[in-house]
Amino acid sequence: MAFSFGSAAFKRGLYRLSLKRWQRAARRGYETRLEKLRAERADARKMKTQLDQLIHIADERLALPMIGSQAFDKPFDSDWAWRPELWRGALPKPGLSSAQTKSMLGREVTLFHDCQHSELTLRQIRNRREADLAPYGLQLDVFKFDGSFLSVVVDLPEAAAHGLLRKHLLRIQTIVEFEKPLEIFARINIKHGPNTEQIVRELPLNQQDVVVEFDLAYSKLNEKRVERIWLDLIFEGPEMNQIAIRDLTFSRRPRAEL
């Protein structure tokens, strides 16, 4: 039976030979000459580094929910919907300790506070629960808190502002977990020309899936000058608490005509 160098059978044969070699080296480790053992150890460490990296990547990609997922519930008549990158895929830098104000996690999430001594950590976590739709979440650990405010700001993409009208309803949907009760307020900010429209809603944290809508009909929005949109999540009484935002999604839809 002929084998080509690229065939699956040939590759399996090479794998079995390599595996037998390392099994033999492990069995003979106590009898091997020190010079040879030192060389084998160096080779084994190089292989282990690559194998550990492969296992880590495979665990991340094969775990549910799938990385990059944009699957989430949204109104059927939505004309725009979005999940920020932090909840969608792995960040190059997954966490911050003793986080200073204006520290960024990824390109879209910024922490703001006025603590003199920061005892705050901010990090991305992997969601692995069956109920989770978002691959990742955001965890905020607050120890001693000597400031007067704490907020996480999420910058929305240009697509959110494009074509935004006063007849739109902006909707956020989130899943929040915490060690002890606190209040969280969501404030949507829409910059239009020199002005910024702000609408505040308290998150109903007695629900598992939290949904809040911002009705722009009652705003003074200048539809022709909308430049950008961002969301403030404002935490009241956060001291000695661990807060996990398992998911955060946005959508917009036109209000039904009367």
Stockholm file with secondary structure:
# STOCKHOLM 1.0

chainA/1-258         MAFSFGSAAFKRGLYRLSLKRWQRAARRGYETRLEKLRAERADARKMKTQLDQLIHIADERLALPMIGSQAFDKPFDSDWAWRPELWRGALPKPGLSSAQTKSMLGREVTLFHDCQHSELTLRQIRNRREADLAPYGLQLDVFKFDGSFLSVVVDLPEAAAHGLLRKHLLRIQTIVEFEKPLEIFARINIKHGPNTEQIVRELPLNQQDVVVEFDLAYSKLNEKRVERIWLDLIFEGPEMNQIAIRDLTFSRRPRAEL
#=GR chainA/1-258 SS CCCCTTSHHHHHHHHHHHHHHHHHHHHTTTTSCHHHHHHHHHHHHHHHHHHHHHHHHHHHHHSSSCTTCCCCCCCTTCSEEECCGGGTSCCSSCEESSCCTTEEETTTEEEEECCSSCCEEEEEEECCCTTCCSSEEEEEEECSCCSSCEEEEEECCHHHHTTCCTTEEEEEEEEEEESSCCEEEEEEEEEETTEEEEEEEECCTTSSSEEEEEEGGGSCCCGGGEEEEEEEEEEESCSSEEEEEEEEEEEEEECCCC
#=GC SS_cons         CCCCTTSHHHHHHHHHHHHHHHHHHHHTTTTSCHHHHHHHHHHHHHHHHHHHHHHHHHHHHHSSSCTTCCCCCCCTTCSEEECCGGGTSCCSSCEESSCCTTEEETTTEEEEECCSSCCEEEEEEECCCTTCCSSEEEEEEECSCCSSCEEEEEECCHHHHTTCCTTEEEEEEEEEEESSCCEEEEEEEEEETTEEEEEEEECCTTSSSEEEEEEGGGSCCCGGGEEEEEEEEEEESCSSEEEEEEEEEEEEEECCCC
//
